[in-house]
Amino acid sequence: MKPSAFEYHLAASTNEAVDLLAEHEGDAKVIAGGQSLVPLLALRLARVDHLVDVNRLNDLGEISANGRLRIGALTRHRTAERSTLVRQHSPLLADALTYIGHTAIRNRGTLGGSLAHADPAAELPATLLALDGEVEVRSARGTRTIAAGDLFTGFLSTSLEPDELLTGLSVPLWKPGAGWSVQEFARRSGDFAISGALTVLSVGADGLIDEARIALIGVAPTAVRATLAEQALVGQHPAEALWSSVSDAAVADLEPPSDLHGSSAYRKKLTSTLVRRSLAEAASRIGAAA
Ligand SMILES: Cc1cc2nc3c(=O)[nH]c(=O)nc-3n(C[C@H](O)[C@H](O)[C@H](O)COP(=O)(O)OP(=O)(O)OC[C@H]3O[C@@H](n4cnc5c(N)ncnc54)[C@H](O)[C@@H]3O)c2cc1C
């Protein structure tokens, strides 16, 4: 199939892009890597009157680490995956990026596009949640930041307004010595995960866990944090038995969807196993260099 007719605008600057979004508010969509939007348009699962192409906006492709790790929205997955700044300041993000589709997808797909698309099976929304990150957005009305916890509002839905351009994301610089893990399961390499768990764990001078963050993929309409499990970990000694008990708690209140890839009960069991593995791996990396 072919997309329904639309008017194509190639924005030459960020100002022009936000002006176009304001002018055609509600009838315009941004196109970045096109890896999610083009299939939706071609299958006519989405239609749009105006397409605003941001691929010429080189200022949205920068990576810096001054106080926070900041990555421009137009940065390709593959560029971020190979960035030494990203590896140094956010090893969880560097690892999560390698799970996105295949190299060809990662060469085109952008970090901003993935966050704006907000697929609950995608790696980056869960990564932003696990890192307590935020996104920067811009419109003709000004700029604002949105915390990860306020960004994902439902299946493929965000709190971005129709005239807002996502310009970048930022996450705190990596806490020295923190452990991390990305665990997910897909039937074939490169497929979207059936479910997944991303974990950050750190231990204080007293040997007790002082911070635990777990984000889950593919178990709800949005990526979610396993807050009850996180709370159960803090103040405890890292131990194999703890991972098992907490992994059950992590999925206790979830009602994952059933689909052709697996039933709700299967996803719950799978996710519990992935949480246990991610806790064990994160603990084994505490104190290790990224
Ligand atoms: C075969 C295949 C396998 C894939 N596997 C995975 C996978 O395993 N994991 C995974 O996470 N993803 C996967 N993807 C999706 C891929 O990561 C996409 O790159 C990503 O979802 C969207 O990024 P994009 O730059 O291509 O966005 P686009 O497709 O250009 O846009 C996606 C949406 O975001 C909006 N948007 C884009 N940029 C902005 C912006 N700056 N501001 C506001 N709105 C914006 C668009 O309007 C659109 O609604 C796969 C895709 C394909 C085709």
The ligand as an SDF file (V2000), in Angstrom:
LIG
                    3D

 53 58  0  0  0  0  0  0  0  0999 V2000
   12.0870   -4.0180   11.3720 C   0  0  0  0  0  0  0  0  0  0  0  0
   12.1290   -3.0520   12.5420 C   0  0  0  0  0  0  0  0  0  0  0  0
   12.5250   -3.5460   13.7710 C   0  0  0  0  0  0  0  0  0  0  0  0
   12.5720   -2.6720   14.8590 C   0  0  0  0  0  0  0  0  0  0  0  0
   12.9480   -3.1800   16.0660 N   0  0  0  0  0  0  0  0  0  0  0  0
   12.9890   -2.3550   17.1290 C   0  0  0  0  0  0  0  0  0  0  0  0
   13.3760   -2.8680   18.4080 C   0  0  0  0  0  0  0  0  0  0  0  0
   13.7150   -4.0350   18.5950 O   0  0  0  0  0  0  0  0  0  0  0  0
   13.3710   -1.9800   19.4430 N   0  0  0  0  0  0  0  0  0  0  0  0
   13.0220   -0.6610   19.2960 C   0  0  0  0  0  0  0  0  0  0  0  0
   13.0320    0.0810   20.2580 O   0  0  0  0  0  0  0  0  0  0  0  0
   12.6470   -0.1700   18.1080 N   0  0  0  0  0  0  0  0  0  0  0  0
   12.6330   -0.9870   17.0190 C   0  0  0  0  0  0  0  0  0  0  0  0
   12.2490   -0.4760   15.8170 N   0  0  0  0  0  0  0  0  0  0  0  0
   11.8480    0.9620   15.7230 C   0  0  0  0  0  0  0  0  0  0  0  0
   13.0630    1.8460   15.5580 C   0  0  0  0  0  0  0  0  0  0  0  0
   13.8040    1.9140   16.7350 O   0  0  0  0  0  0  0  0  0  0  0  0
   12.6970    3.3030   15.2510 C   0  0  0  0  0  0  0  0  0  0  0  0
   13.8710    3.9160   14.9090 O   0  0  0  0  0  0  0  0  0  0  0  0
   12.1030    4.1420   16.3710 C   0  0  0  0  0  0  0  0  0  0  0  0
   11.0050    3.5390   16.9210 O   0  0  0  0  0  0  0  0  0  0  0  0
   11.6020    5.4930   15.8270 C   0  0  0  0  0  0  0  0  0  0  0  0
   12.6590    6.3230   15.4960 O   0  0  0  0  0  0  0  0  0  0  0  0
   12.6410    7.1020   14.1220 P   0  0  0  0  0  0  0  0  0  0  0  0
   13.6890    8.1320   14.2040 O   0  0  0  0  0  0  0  0  0  0  0  0
   12.7100    6.1480   12.9940 O   0  0  0  0  0  0  0  0  0  0  0  0
   11.2040    7.8280   14.1810 O   0  0  0  0  0  0  0  0  0  0  0  0
   10.1130    8.0710   13.0510 P   0  0  0  0  0  0  0  0  0  0  0  0
    9.6650    6.7750   12.4900 O   0  0  0  0  0  0  0  0  0  0  0  0
   10.5930    9.1060   12.0900 O   0  0  0  0  0  0  0  0  0  0  0  0
    8.9540    8.7210   13.9530 O   0  0  0  0  0  0  0  0  0  0  0  0
    8.3020    7.9280   14.9340 C   0  0  0  0  0  0  0  0  0  0  0  0
    7.2850    8.8230   15.6680 C   0  0  0  0  0  0  0  0  0  0  0  0
    7.9720    9.7910   16.4580 O   0  0  0  0  0  0  0  0  0  0  0  0
    7.6290   11.1200   16.0450 C   0  0  0  0  0  0  0  0  0  0  0  0
    8.8630   11.8900   16.1050 N   0  0  0  0  0  0  0  0  0  0  0  0
   10.0630   11.5520   15.5660 C   0  0  0  0  0  0  0  0  0  0  0  0
   10.9980   12.4460   15.9290 N   0  0  0  0  0  0  0  0  0  0  0  0
   10.3820   13.3820   16.6790 C   0  0  0  0  0  0  0  0  0  0  0  0
   10.8090   14.5620   17.3340 C   0  0  0  0  0  0  0  0  0  0  0  0
   12.0980   14.9550   17.3020 N   0  0  0  0  0  0  0  0  0  0  0  0
    9.8990   15.2920   18.0070 N   0  0  0  0  0  0  0  0  0  0  0  0
    8.6050   14.9100   18.0690 C   0  0  0  0  0  0  0  0  0  0  0  0
    8.1340   13.7850   17.4730 N   0  0  0  0  0  0  0  0  0  0  0  0
    9.0140   13.0340   16.7880 C   0  0  0  0  0  0  0  0  0  0  0  0
    7.0590   10.9810   14.6370 C   0  0  0  0  0  0  0  0  0  0  0  0
    6.1700   12.0300   14.3290 O   0  0  0  0  0  0  0  0  0  0  0  0
    6.3750    9.6310   14.7330 C   0  0  0  0  0  0  0  0  0  0  0  0
    5.1140    9.7720   15.3590 O   0  0  0  0  0  0  0  0  0  0  0  0
   12.2110   -1.2990   14.7120 C   0  0  0  0  0  0  0  0  0  0  0  0
   11.8280   -0.8180   13.4640 C   0  0  0  0  0  0  0  0  0  0  0  0
   11.7820   -1.6770   12.3740 C   0  0  0  0  0  0  0  0  0  0  0  0
   11.3680   -1.1370   11.0390 C   0  0  0  0  0  0  0  0  0  0  0  0
  1  2  1  0
  2  3  1  0
  2 52  2  0
  3  4  2  0
  4  5  1  0
  4 50  1  0
  5  6  2  0
  6  7  1  0
  6 13  1  0
  7  8  2  0
  7  9  1  0
  9 10  1  0
 10 11  2  0
 10 12  1  0
 12 13  2  0
 13 14  1  0
 14 15  1  0
 14 50  1  0
 15 16  1  0
 16 17  1  0
 16 18  1  0
 18 19  1  0
 18 20  1  0
 20 21  1  0
 20 22  1  0
 22 23  1  0
 23 24  1  0
 24 25  2  0
 24 26  1  0
 24 27  1  0
 27 28  1  0
 28 29  2  0
 28 30  1  0
 28 31  1  0
 31 32  1  0
 32 33  1  0
 33 34  1  0
 33 48  1  0
 34 35  1  0
 35 36  1  0
 35 46  1  0
 36 37  1  0
 36 45  1  0
 37 38  2  0
 38 39  1  0
 39 40  1  0
 39 45  2  0
 40 41  1  0
 40 42  2  0
 42 43  1  0
 43 44  2  0
 44 45  1  0
 46 47  1  0
 46 48  1  0
 48 49  1  0
 50 51  2  0
 51 52  1  0
 52 53  1  0
M  END
$$$$
